């Protein structure tokens, strides 16, 4: 019985490790004015996979990309996070649903302003889902911290 349990556990671990990771993220900040930065959260998506926009049509079943930014009393967020990339409007003829998605790469950009000349960081999490033409992976959540100097 122990052997069967051990083999089952190894199978599960192997299956989890074999799951593809179709998106790689990079996080950076660029100073654009005195005490003002553009923070970029860039997703590079491997060929054949899609990452979903933050905003989805009403009939969409895809899980939108969501950023949760941690409160920082030294920062002022300017506007909303904007998407920079070629958005595709996908229509699934079989299911009759639509989605706003990206292939290749997309950047999510947030402008922030420091309240004083200090070193701090913008931190938070990004939760996203990826799909190819046959399957969708479970949503994934990644923490990030972006230094502002």
ChimeraX attribute file (.defattr): number of C-alpha atoms within 10 A of each C-alpha:
attribute: neighborCount
match mode: 1-to-1
recipient: residues
	/A:1	6
	/A:2	7
	/A:3	8
	/A:4	9
	/A:5	10
	/A:6	11
	/A:7	12
	/A:8	12
	/A:9	12
	/A:10	12
	/A:11	12
	/A:12	12
	/A:13	11
	/A:14	11
	/A:15	10
	/A:16	10
	/A:17	10
	/A:18	9
	/A:19	9
	/A:20	9
	/A:21	13
	/A:22	19
	/A:23	19
	/A:24	11
	/A:25	15
	/A:26	12
	/A:27	16
	/A:28	15
	/A:29	21
	/A:30	13
	/A:31	15
	/A:32	12
	/A:33	9
	/A:34	10
	/A:35	16
	/A:36	20
	/A:37	21
	/A:38	18
	/A:39	22
	/A:40	22
	/A:41	21
	/A:42	19
	/A:43	20
	/A:44	17
	/A:45	20
	/A:46	16
	/A:47	12
	/A:48	12
	/A:49	20
	/A:50	23
	/A:51	27
	/A:52	23
	/A:53	23
	/A:54	17
	/A:55	14
	/A:56	18
	/A:57	13
	/A:58	9
	/A:59	10
	/A:60	17
	/A:61	12
	/A:62	22
	/A:63	19
	/A:64	21
	/A:65	21
	/A:66	17
	/A:67	18
	/A:68	11
	/A:69	15
	/A:70	12
	/A:71	12
	/A:72	13
	/A:73	9
	/A:74	15
	/A:75	18
	/A:76	14
	/A:77	17
	/A:78	13
	/A:79	9
	/A:80	10
	/A:81	18
	/A:82	13
	/A:83	17
	/A:84	13
	/A:85	14
	/A:86	12
	/A:87	17
	/A:88	14
	/A:89	12
	/A:90	13
	/A:91	13
	/A:92	10
	/A:93	8
	/A:94	6
	/A:95	8
	/A:96	9
	/A:97	15
	/A:98	18
	/A:99	23
	/A:100	20
	/A:101	25
	/A:102	22
	/A:103	19
	/A:104	16
	/A:105	20
	/A:106	23
	/A:107	19
	/A:108	20
	/A:109	19
	/A:110	18
	/A:111	20
	/A:112	21
	/A:113	19
	/A:114	21
	/A:115	12
	/A:116	10
	/A:117	10
	/A:118	11
	/A:119	10
	/A:120	16
	/A:121	18
	/A:122	19
	/A:123	15
	/A:124	15
	/A:125	15
	/A:126	16
	/A:127	15
	/A:128	22
	/A:129	21
	/A:130	24
	/A:131	17
	/A:132	14
	/A:133	8
	/A:134	7
	/A:135	9
	/A:136	13
	/A:137	14
	/A:138	11
	/A:139	13
	/A:140	12
	/A:141	14
	/A:142	11
	/A:143	12
	/A:144	16
	/A:145	15
	/A:146	17
	/A:147	13
	/A:148	22
	/A:149	14
